[in-house]
């Protein structure tokens, strides 16, 4: 039984989110840096992968579950950390936490969202990750990590691709004021020494690096005993003109050689997208804009319904590919293909109309 039966497809959710969000918040969620080339390449890269299905296999029972550092997830889908999520859903990060607990996944809490990390931790007992933006010196970091540890977060992520604030020209002047957030310049001082310091402070909690985009940095992350590499170009919101994230996935999979888990985000809005990433070697896929649209449509109930729809898409895709579990997926099930439409943040949803939603 669906949790929000009004939404039959994700198309419906996006239309509702657009009606509910004002222009500033809509542009904050949907926009990216400069020409938005990185955003579009994320989508183009996914659209440039075709499936190679196998037939005459028993696919009557399909298992989408996976392990996440000792916890069972219903899908290999995580809730990406999103700053300022409190601007477009009533209870902010609490709405995400409620949906993650009820559905059976893990939410990543951003340093720059509300309510506080303690309030979110106290909201529910299920495992969750805290994502760090550095806004102070080493002592500031250590104090933050002590709060994270005391609140018993399951794991910790350090974002490393935000030394400068991306030039997001779609945003209004009020949004661009985010560039002038106090203490943002501390993000420029992150080094591998920062990584080691945080690892020492968090004890035996899993530790992830978010913002890895090359095999070279992936190898360094393995050398520094990072538990998961989080491939991300910040949804195209930081450095423009990088590759689409799934284009970088094969080189990073090869570089780490199974020594660490791999999370990826960037343009993933359909179940088919998630299956492509798992086939190419990712362990988990994180959703950002899709999460925001679902929350903007109907808060936590919208996000739960979105995950239900994604789950059904994944099951259908796996069944039609001829596989019954995630560990059966491998690169033999995908190949390169020409995309059939120009990419943009809503190009996976052609029934919205001939033009992107403004």
C-alpha positions in Angstrom: 0.0 0.0 0.0 1.5 3.3 -1.0 2.2 6.0 1.5 1.0 8.8 -0.8 -1.2 7.4 -3.5 -1.7 10.7 -5.2 1.8 10.2 -6.8 1.7 7.5 -9.4 5.1 8.5 -10.9 8.0 10.7 -10.1 6.8 13.0 -12.8 3.8 13.8 -10.5 6.1 14.5 -7.6 8.3 17.0 -9.6 5.2 18.9 -10.7 3.9 19.1 -7.2 7.3 20.2 -5.9 7.4 23.0 -8.5 4.0 24.2 -7.3 5.1 24.2 -3.7 8.5 25.8 -4.0 9.1 29.5 -4.6 11.5 30.5 -7.4 14.5 31.0 -5.1 14.2 27.5 -3.5 13.5 25.9 -6.9 16.6 27.4 -8.4 18.7 26.5 -5.4 17.7 22.8 -5.8 17.8 22.6 -9.6 20.7 25.0 -10.5 24.4 24.4 -10.8 27.6 26.3 -11.5 28.3 28.6 -14.5 27.2 27.0 -17.8 25.8 24.0 -15.8 27.9 21.7 -18.1 28.8 19.4 -15.2 25.2 19.0 -14.2 24.2 18.1 -17.8 27.2 15.8 -18.2 26.0 13.8 -15.2 22.8 13.2 -16.9 24.3 12.7 -20.4 26.7 10.1 -19.0 23.9 8.1 -17.6 21.9 8.4 -20.8 24.9 7.2 -22.8 24.7 3.7 -21.2 22.5 1.0 -22.6 21.6 -2.3 -21.1 22.4 -5.8 -22.4 19.6 -8.0 -21.0 19.7 -11.8 -20.7 16.7 -14.0 -21.0 15.3 -17.4 -20.1 16.2 -17.0 -16.4 14.0 -17.4 -13.4 13.4 -13.9 -12.1 10.4 -14.6 -10.0 12.2 -13.6 -6.8 14.4 -10.5 -6.8 16.4 -9.3 -3.8 17.4 -5.6 -3.7 18.8 -5.6 -0.2 22.4 -4.9 0.7 24.7 -4.4 3.6 25.9 -1.0 4.7 28.8 -1.4 7.2 26.9 -3.8 9.4 23.3 -2.6 8.7 20.9 -4.0 6.2 19.4 -1.6 3.6 16.3 -2.2 1.6 18.0 -0.7 -1.5 21.5 0.4 -2.3 20.2 4.0 -2.2 21.3 6.6 0.3 20.0 10.0 1.1 22.8 12.4 0.0 23.7 15.3 2.4 21.9 18.4 1.4 22.6 21.9 2.8 19.7 24.1 3.7 17.1 21.3 3.3 15.0 23.0 6.0 14.1 25.7 3.4 11.8 23.4 1.4 10.4 20.8 3.8 8.6 21.6 7.1 10.9 19.8 9.5 14.1 20.0 7.6 16.5 17.1 8.2 14.0 15.5 10.5 11.7 14.8 7.5 14.6 13.0 5.8 15.4 11.1 9.0 11.8 9.9 9.3 11.7 8.7 5.7 15.1 7.0 6.0 14.0 5.1 9.1 10.6 4.1 7.8 11.8 3.0 4.4 15.1 1.3 5.6 18.0 3.3 4.4 20.7 5.7 5.7 20.5 9.5 5.6 23.5 11.8 5.5 23.1 15.0 7.6 24.9 18.1 6.3 26.7 20.4 8.6 24.8 23.3 7.0 21.2 22.2 7.6 18.7 22.3 10.4 17.9 21.2 13.0 21.0 20.4 15.0 22.9 17.2 14.7 21.8 16.3 18.3 18.1 16.9 17.5 18.4 14.7 14.4 20.3 12.0 16.3 17.6 12.0 19.0 14.8 11.7 16.5 15.3 8.1 15.7 17.7 5.2 16.6 18.5 4.0 13.0 22.0 4.5 11.7 22.9 7.8 10.0 25.9 9.6 8.7 27.2 13.1 9.5 28.8 15.1 6.7 31.4 17.6 7.6 32.0 21.0 6.0 35.0 22.6 7.6 34.2 26.0 9.1 37.0 26.4 11.5 40.5 25.4 12.6 41.6 22.0 13.9 40.1 22.7 17.3 36.8 23.6 15.7 36.9 20.3 13.8 37.7 18.3 17.0 34.9 19.9 18.9 32.4 19.1 16.1 33.6 15.5 15.9 33.2 15.2 19.7 29.5 16.2 19.2 29.1 13.7 16.4 30.6 10.9 18.5 28.6 11.8 21.6 25.4 11.8 19.4 26.4 8.3 18.2 26.4 8.8 14.5 27.1 5.6 12.7 29.6 7.0 10.3 31.3 10.3 9.2 31.9 11.9 5.8 34.3 14.7 5.0 33.4 16.8 1.9 36.6 17.7 0.0 35.4 19.3 -3.2 34.3 22.7 -1.8 37.4 24.8 -1.3 35.6 27.5 -3.3 31.9 28.2 -3.7 30.8 27.3 -7.2 29.7 30.3 -9.3 26.0 29.4 -9.5 24.6 32.0 -11.9 21.0 30.7 -11.9 20.6 31.8 -8.3 19.2 35.1 -7.2 21.3 37.7 -5.4 20.0 36.5 -2.1 21.1 32.9 -2.9 24.5 34.1 -4.1 25.0 35.6 -0.7 25.7 32.0 0.4 29.2 32.6 -1.0 29.9 34.9 1.9 29.1 32.4 4.7 31.4 33.1 7.6 34.5 30.9 8.0 34.0 29.2 4.6 37.7 29.8 3.8 38.7 27.1 6.3 37.5 24.6 3.7 40.5 25.7 1.5 42.9 24.3 4.1 41.8 20.7 4.0 44.7 18.3 3.4 45.4 14.6 4.0 46.5 15.6 7.4 42.9 16.8 8.1 41.7 13.4 7.0 44.0 11.6 9.4 43.1 13.9 12.3 39.3 13.2 11.8 40.0 9.5 11.6 41.8 9.6 14.9 39.0 11.5 16.5 36.0 9.3 15.4 37.5 6.0 16.6 36.2 2.9 14.8 33.4 4.6 13.0 33.4 4.2 9.2 34.9 7.3 7.5 34.1 8.5 3.9 35.5 11.1 1.6 33.0 12.9 -0.6 34.1 14.7 -3.7 36.5 12.2 -5.2 36.6 12.4 -9.0 39.8 10.8 -10.2 41.7 7.4 -9.9 44.7 9.3 -8.5 42.8 10.7 -5.5 41.0 7.3 -5.1 44.3 5.6 -4.7 45.4 8.2 -2.1 42.1 7.6 -0.2 42.8 3.9 -0.1 46.4 4.6 1.2 44.8 6.7 4.0 42.4 3.8 4.9 39.2 5.6 4.0 36.3 3.2 4.4 34.3 4.5 1.4 35.1 6.8 -1.5 32.1 9.0 -2.4 32.3 9.9 -6.1 30.7 13.3 -6.5 31.0 16.6 -8.4 28.5 18.2 -6.0 25.7 17.8 -8.5 27.6 20.1 -10.9 27.4 22.9 -8.3 31.1 23.4 -7.7 33.7 23.0 -10.6 32.0 23.3 -14.0 33.2 21.2 -17.0 34.1 18.0 -15.2 33.1 14.6 -16.4 29.8 13.1 -15.6 30.2 11.1 -12.4 29.4 7.7 -13.8 32.1 8.3 -16.5 34.7 8.4 -13.7 33.3 5.3 -11.9 35.2 2.6 -13.9 38.6 4.2 -13.4 38.0 4.6 -9.7 36.7 1.0 -9.4 39.9 -0.2 -11.0 42.1 2.0 -8.8 40.7 0.9 -5.5 40.6 -2.8 -6.5 38.0 -3.7 -3.9 39.9 -2.2 -1.0 37.1 0.3 -0.1 33.4 0.7 -0.8 32.2 3.2 -3.5 29.3 5.6 -3.2 28.3 7.7 -6.2 25.8 10.5 -6.8 25.2 13.0 -9.6 22.0 13.0 -11.7 20.6 9.7 -10.4 16.9 10.0 -10.7 15.6 6.7 -12.0 15.9 3.1 -10.9 17.6 2.3 -14.2 20.3 4.9 -13.3 21.0 3.1 -10.0 21.2 -0.3 -11.7 23.7 1.1 -14.2 25.9 2.3 -11.3 25.8 -1.0 -9.5 26.7 -2.9 -12.7 29.7 -0.7 -13.2 31.0 -1.3 -9.7 29.4 1.2 -7.3 28.2 -0.2 -4.0 25.7 2.5 -3.2 24.0 5.4 -5.0 23.1 8.6 -3.2 20.2 10.8 -4.4 20.2 14.6 -3.9 17.9 16.6 -6.3 15.5 13.7 -6.4 15.3 13.7 -2.6 14.7 17.4 -2.6 11.9 17.2 -5.2 10.2 14.4 -3.2 10.5 16.4 0.0 9.2 19.5 -1.7 6.2 17.6 -3.0 5.1 16.1 0.3 7.8 16.1 3.0 8.7 12.8 4.5 5.7 11.0 3.0 6.7 12.2 -0.4 10.3 10.9 0.1 9.0 7.5 1.2 6.7 7.3 -1.8 9.7 8.3 -4.1 11.8 5.5 -2.6 8.9 3.0 -3.2 8.7 4.1 -6.8 12.5 3.8 -7.3 12.4 0.4 -5.6 9.8 -0.8 -8.2 11.9 0.6 -11.0 15.0 -1.3 -9.8 13.1 -4.5 -9.4 11.6 -4.2 -12.9 15.0 -3.4 -14.4 16.8 -6.2 -12.7 14.1 -8.7 -13.7 14.2 -7.6 -17.3 18.0 -7.8 -17.3 17.8 -11.4 -16.0 19.3 -10.9 -12.6 17.8 -11.6 -9.2 20.4 -10.0 -6.8 22.6 -7.0 -6.8 25.8 -9.0 -6.7 24.9 -10.6 -10.1 25.2 -7.2 -11.8 28.5 -6.5 -13.6 29.8 -4.5 -16.6 28.6 -7.3 -19.0 25.1 -6.0 -18.6 25.8 -2.5 -20.0 27.3 -0.9 -23.1 27.9 2.5 -24.6 25.0 4.1 -26.6 24.1 7.4 -28.1 21.6 9.4 -25.9 18.3 10.2 -27.4 17.6 13.6 -25.9 19.5 16.6 -24.8 20.4 16.4 -21.0 19.2 18.7 -18.3 18.1 18.2 -14.7 14.7 16.9 -15.7 15.6 15.0 -18.9 14.9 11.7 -17.3 11.2 12.8 -17.1 10.1 13.5 -20.6 6.4 13.6 -19.8 6.9 16.9 -18.0 6.7 18.4 -21.4 9.1 19.5 -24.2 11.0 22.0 -22.1 12.6 21.9 -18.6 10.5 23.3 -15.8 11.5 26.9 -15.3 
